[in-house]
Amino acid sequence: MLLLLYCLVAASAPFFIAADQGSPDLPLATEPPTECGTIAPDDSLVLDGSVGKSDKLPWYAIIYTTTTRPYKQIGGGTLITPSVVISAAHCFWRNGEVPSKDNYAVALGKTHSAWNSHADVNAHKSDVKEIHIPPQFKGRNTNYRNDIAIVVMSDPVTYKVDIRPICLNFDVQFERLQLKDGIMGKIGTWNVSRETLKLSKTLKVVENPYIDAATCISESPASFRNSITADKICIGYVNGTGLCRGDGGAGVAFPSQEQGVQRYYLRGVISTAHTSDDGNLCADGFVTATAIGHHEHFIKQFISV
């Protein structure tokens, strides 16, 4: 059965990819911003008094619906500029259309899911200014191809230790170095408890391996193979330890060691997974993520926003 790793009010969810930790001489199409893709060490003190923790993903964004009080978490996203978050189209797709931008809000710098959690003292919250999805996205009717969304925030963020963008690089050779079979990618997750079937209230960071397309197709059930479209990458395991509903829209980040600095690059957005027919809310096989490299032109339209 197809599981859309839900943006909870809608239907599906997305995954991340791993990167090569090798040579500092990896080809870069452009010099990345100083802030991008880095995670502060546990003992890193900064001027605003914040302490960076390596178990955080400073680019992780939470998407909320504003149609409930308090606002309700529905999925994830990834910060790429002070104003722009990448998520999944399925998070916003309702009956063949995208609802009003006023139905959504975004938060960064949070490790607790509750909109008004007092634990997230440095959180940034914003209304949504614009939502863009590819016109070719038609949900299940097209096997969730083009499952990507650009969310423009009304209030840009100020970068700090717990809020900073992930790196983007569309160079094909660099992408090939990062996306090799078995390399681990970082993903933010709100794993559903298999005992209580409830989401975790705190963000967790997990690592899933990149899986080459041939293996993903051959080792996936026939009913799921149509969802492994040409613009997807695969990650995960087949032993029942996959991501769960609620993880949709999150990014898959892969590392690169560059001149002594480890940076993470966005390679995928969590989209679909396979699950058993017993009501399990977690993937029991590989997960697909919309490949960033296949949507370079769509993304670049909004990077300067």
N, C-alpha and C positions, 0 to 999 in steps of 0.2 A: 504494500500500500504506500502511496506517495505521501510523505509528510512535508508540509511546508513549515519550516522551522520558524514558526509564527513570530512575526510582529503580531502580538497577541490578539488584537481586535480584527486583524485581517486573516491572512493565511500563510504563508511560507516563512522560511528563514534562510540565512546565508552562512558562508564559511570563509576561513582564511588560508593563506599559503605560506610555505616556508622559504627562506632565502639562504644563499650560500654564505658561509662564514669564512670564506677563504681569503684570497689575495687582496691586499690593500690597493692593488692596481686595477680593480674592476673598472670597466669603461663607464663613464658617466656622461649622459647627454648634456646635462647642465649641472652646475655647482648647486648642491642642495642648500636650502636655508640653514643657518646655524642651528636653529631650534629643532629642525624636523627630525623625527624618528629616533630620538634619544630618550632613554629612561634614566632618571637620576638614581644614583646608588642610595642605599638605605641611610647612609650617614651624611648625605649631601644637604648642607644648610644653605639657604638662599636668603636674599636681602629682605624678603617680605615675611620671614620667619617660618615659612613652610618647610616641611621636611619631605623630600622625595622618597618614595618607596618603590622598590623594584617589582613588587607584585601588582603595581598599577599599570594601566595603559593610558598614558596622558592624552592620547588622541581619541579615546573611547567616548562616544556620545550616546546618550539615551534619548530615544524618541518617545514622547508622551501624547496621549489624546487628551484634549481639553474639554471633551464632552462629558466628563465625569468630575465630581468633586470629592476628594482631591483628584488631581490629574492622575491618569493611569499609564504606567509604562507599557509600551506595545512592542518595542524593538530597539535595535542598536544602529549605530552609524560610526563614521570615522571622520575626524576633523582633517581637512586638507588646506584650508586657508583660514584667516580670522573670521570669515563670514560663511564658509561653505563646508557642509557635511555630506559625505557620500553614504547612501543607504541602499535599500532594495525597493524596487518598484512595488513588489507585492505587499509591502507594509502599508501602502497608501491606496491600493487598488480596491475599489468597492463597486461591485455590480457594473463593471465595465467603464468606470470613470474614477477620477481622483477627486475626493471631497475638498471642500474649501480649506485653504491654508490655515484659516482661523481655528480649525479642529485640532491643530498640533502645536507642540512646543518642544524645545530641545534643551538639554542640560549637559554640561561638561564638568570635569573635575569632581565627579561623583563616584563613589564606590558603594552607595546604598541606593536601592531602587526607589524608595519613597520620595516623591517630589519635594516634600517639606522636611526631609530628614535633617536633624540638627547636627548629625555627625559630619556632614560634608560642608565644612566651614568656608572653603574656598570655591564653592560651586559657582558656575556661571549659568544663568538661565535666560532663555530668550524665546520670544514669539517667533513664528515662522513668517518670512517675507515672501518666499516663493518656493514652489515644489515643481521640479521638472522630471519627467520620465520620458524615455524614448517613445515616439509615436507607434513603433512596431510592437511594443509590449502589449500583449493581449491575454496575459495570465495563462491559465490551463490550456486555452485554445491553441496556444503556440508553444506548449511545453516549457513555459517560463523562460523562453529566450528573452534577452535584453532586460533581465531583472536587475535594474540599476536605477537609482534615483539621486538627484541632486537637490539638497535642501539648503536654501539660503536663509540665514538667520537675520532677524531684524536688528539685533544687537551684537556687533562683532566682539570676539573675545580679545583679551590681552594675554599674551603668552606668559606662562610662568611654569614652575616646576611640575605642577600637576595638570596643566593644560597646555599642550603644544601639539603641532600638527604631525601627522605621519609624512614620510617622504613619498614622492611620486617620481617614477622614471619610466618612460615609455620606450627606451632603447631596447631593441629586440635581443641583442647579444647579452646585455645585462640581465634581461628577464630570463633568458635560457640558463644563465649561471645560477640564478636564484631558484628556478623551478626545476629541481632535479628530484627524481624518485626517492622518497624517504626523508628528505630534508624537512625539518620541523618548523611550523609556523605558529605564531602566538595568536590566540583568539580570546576575546572577552566573552564570558558566558554566565548565565544565571541558571545553572543546571537544575532541572526539575528533579526533586527527590523521588526516586523510584518507589519509596515507601509511602510518602504522603501525597505525591503528585502535585506538589507545590513548588513554586519558584523559590530559589534562594533569595534572601533579602540583600545580600552583598555580592558584589561583582567578584568573579573568580577568573583567573587566567590559566588557560590550558594550552598545551601544545599538541598539535595534530600533524601527521606527516603528509606531504604532498604525494599524490598517487598519479602515476602516468595514466593517460587516457585508455590505453589498451587494457591495462590491468583493471581499471575502474569499470570498464564495460564488461569484461569477461567475468568478473567476480561479483557483479551486481545482478539482482533478480531481473528477469526479462521485463517485468512490469515497470521497472524503474529506468530502463535504458533510454527511453525516449526523452527523459529529463536531462540526460548527459549531452547537452547540445554543444555545438561547435564553439560557443562563447563561454563555456564553463571550464573550470578546473575541478579536480576532485581532491578531497582531503579525508583523513580519518582512518578508522579501523573497521573491521568486520566482526568484532567480538562483543558488540553491544555496549561500547563505552563512548558512543558518539555524542554529539551535541543534542540539545533538546528544544522543544517548542519554547519560544520566547527568545531564542538566539538569532532570529532573523534580522538581516540588515547589517550585522556586525562585520568587521573587516578581518581578513587573514593577513598577518604581517610577517614578512620574512627578513632576516638580518643580513647585513653586509658589514664586514670589517674594513673601515676606510681610514687610513692614516692614524691608527690607534683608537678610533672612535667607532663604536658599534651603532649602526643606524638601521631602523626598520622601514621597509618599503611595503606599501599596500599592493597586494596582488590579487585579492579576491573579495567578493561580498557574498556572504552566506545566503544561499537560495533554497535548495531542496534536499531532501534526504528520503531514504526508504525506512519504513517501520513495519513491524508485524501488525496483524489484524486484531490483536488482543487489547487495543486501547492504550498501548504504550506510547508515551509522549516523547520518547527519545529515539534517536536514530539507531537502527540495528545494523547499519552498514555504512558505506561511504556517503559523504555529503558533497553536494556540488556548490561551487561558489562562482558567481559571475566574474569572469576574468577582466581585470582592469585594462589590460593591453588591447582587448578587442573593442574597447569603447573610448579610445583616446580622443577622438574628435568630439564626441558628445561631452566628455568631461571638460576638455579645454575651453569650451564655450563659456564656462562659468568660473574658471580659476581666477580671473581678474575681478570678479564681483566683490 
